[in-house]
Amino acid sequence: MIEQNEIEKIIPHRPPFLWIDRVEELEPGIRCVAWLSVNAENPVFAGHFPGRPILPGVLIIEAVAQTAAVMMGSATPAETVGSALLAAVNRFKFFKPVAPGTILRIETTKLTQAGTMACIEGTVSAQGERVASGELSVVSGR
């Protein structure tokens, strides 16, 4: 189990824009499973949407991208880690809205890699049901 303080050693994200709480499974450079407890106190819910709060899809994609960054960053020696940047969002679909209080399981798997560009498959689920899935392209840099 990798807790938030260790995640922050792998990726540059910090609260309030750190969208994963812990990593449960990690195969560096290959696969990662992270968790996010969707906090009802997050200010995003004041405006999205009043009376029926829903976690924005772009933040679900960001959680997948951060999980992918942990997966890829953990395969690189700490002294050479740069930032992994989101290059493309491909075929992402949303199946259920995510309300405050939901606990998300975020799984990423590297599909292909060519040089510094990698294609990542991401699946997000809550209570065993798929919430969202798709592919991301990330590029590693310094």
C-alpha positions as CSV (number, residue, x, y, z in Angstrom):
1,M,0.0,0.0,0.0
2,I,1.3,3.4,-1.0
3,E,-0.1,6.3,1.0
4,Q,-0.5,10.0,-0.1
5,N,2.9,11.1,1.2
6,E,4.7,8.4,-0.9
7,I,2.5,9.2,-4.0
8,E,3.7,12.8,-3.7
9,K,7.3,11.5,-4.0
10,I,6.4,10.0,-7.4
11,I,4.1,12.6,-9.0
12,P,4.2,16.4,-8.6
13,H,0.4,16.8,-7.9
14,R,-0.6,18.2,-4.5
15,P,-3.9,18.9,-2.7
16,P,-6.3,20.3,-3.7
17,F,-5.4,18.8,-7.1
18,L,-4.2,15.4,-6.0
19,W,-7.0,13.0,-7.2
20,I,-5.8,9.7,-5.7
21,D,-5.7,8.9,-2.0
22,R,-3.7,5.7,-2.0
23,V,-2.2,3.0,-4.3
24,E,-3.1,-0.6,-3.5
25,E,-1.4,-2.5,-6.3
26,L,1.6,-1.4,-8.4
27,E,3.7,-3.1,-11.1
28,P,6.0,-0.3,-12.0
29,G,5.6,0.7,-15.6
30,I,2.9,-2.0,-16.2
31,R,-0.2,-1.7,-14.0
32,C,-1.5,0.3,-11.1
33,V,-4.6,0.3,-8.9
34,A,-5.4,3.5,-6.9
35,W,-8.3,4.6,-4.8
36,L,-10.1,7.9,-4.4
37,S,-12.7,8.7,-1.7
38,V,-14.8,11.4,-3.3
39,N,-15.1,14.0,-0.5
40,A,-18.4,15.8,-0.2
41,E,-16.6,18.8,1.2
42,N,-14.7,19.4,-2.1
43,P,-15.6,22.9,-3.3
44,V,-16.2,21.6,-6.9
45,F,-19.6,20.3,-5.7
46,A,-20.8,23.8,-4.9
47,G,-21.1,24.5,-8.6
48,H,-21.3,21.0,-10.2
49,F,-24.3,20.8,-9.7
50,P,-26.1,22.6,-7.0
51,G,-28.8,20.3,-5.6
52,R,-27.4,17.3,-7.4
53,P,-23.6,17.2,-7.0
54,I,-21.7,15.1,-9.5
55,L,-17.9,14.7,-9.9
56,P,-17.0,16.2,-13.3
57,G,-15.8,13.7,-15.9
58,V,-12.6,15.7,-16.5
59,L,-11.7,15.1,-12.9
60,I,-12.3,11.4,-13.3
61,I,-10.0,11.5,-16.3
62,E,-7.4,13.4,-14.2
63,A,-7.6,10.7,-11.5
64,V,-6.8,8.1,-14.2
65,A,-4.0,10.2,-15.5
66,Q,-2.5,10.6,-12.1
67,T,-2.7,6.8,-11.5
68,A,-1.0,6.3,-14.8
69,A,1.7,8.8,-13.8
70,V,2.3,6.8,-10.6
71,M,2.5,3.6,-12.7
72,M,5.0,5.1,-15.2
73,G,6.9,7.3,-12.6
74,S,7.5,4.3,-10.3
75,A,9.4,2.6,-13.1
76,T,12.0,5.5,-13.3
77,P,14.8,6.0,-10.9
78,A,13.8,8.8,-8.5
79,E,16.7,11.1,-9.5
80,T,15.6,11.1,-13.1
81,V,11.8,11.4,-12.7
82,G,10.3,14.2,-14.7
83,S,6.6,15.0,-15.2
84,A,4.4,12.8,-17.2
85,L,2.1,15.0,-19.3
86,L,-1.3,14.1,-20.6
87,A,-1.1,14.1,-24.4
88,A,-4.5,12.7,-25.5
89,V,-7.8,11.4,-24.2
90,N,-9.0,8.6,-26.5
91,R,-12.4,6.8,-26.5
92,F,-13.3,7.7,-22.9
93,K,-16.8,6.9,-21.9
94,F,-18.8,7.6,-18.7
95,F,-21.4,5.0,-17.6
96,K,-22.6,6.3,-14.2
97,P,-22.4,9.7,-12.4
98,V,-20.2,9.8,-9.4
99,A,-21.7,11.4,-6.3
100,P,-19.9,12.7,-3.2
101,G,-19.2,9.9,-0.8
102,T,-18.3,7.4,-3.6
103,I,-15.1,5.4,-3.3
104,L,-13.5,5.0,-6.7
105,R,-11.2,2.2,-7.8
106,I,-8.9,3.4,-10.6
107,E,-7.0,0.8,-12.6
108,T,-4.4,1.6,-15.3
109,T,-2.5,-0.7,-17.6
110,K,0.1,0.3,-20.1
111,L,-0.9,-0.9,-23.6
112,T,2.0,0.3,-25.7
113,Q,5.0,2.5,-25.5
114,A,7.1,4.2,-28.2
115,G,9.9,6.3,-26.9
116,T,8.5,8.7,-24.4
117,M,4.9,8.3,-25.4
118,A,2.7,5.6,-23.8
119,C,-0.9,4.5,-24.4
120,I,-2.7,3.7,-21.2
121,E,-6.0,1.9,-20.6
122,G,-7.9,3.2,-17.6
123,T,-11.0,1.8,-15.9
124,V,-12.8,3.4,-13.0
125,S,-15.3,1.5,-10.9
126,A,-17.4,2.0,-7.8
127,Q,-18.7,-0.9,-5.7
128,G,-17.8,-3.3,-8.5
129,E,-19.6,-1.4,-11.3
130,R,-17.8,0.4,-14.1
131,V,-18.2,4.1,-13.9
132,A,-15.8,5.2,-16.7
133,S,-13.2,3.7,-19.0
134,G,-11.0,4.7,-22.0
135,E,-7.5,5.3,-23.1
136,L,-5.0,8.1,-22.4
137,S,-1.8,8.9,-24.1
138,V,0.9,10.3,-21.9
139,V,4.4,11.6,-22.6
140,S,7.2,11.7,-20.1
141,G,9.3,14.8,-19.9
142,R,11.6,16.7,-17.6
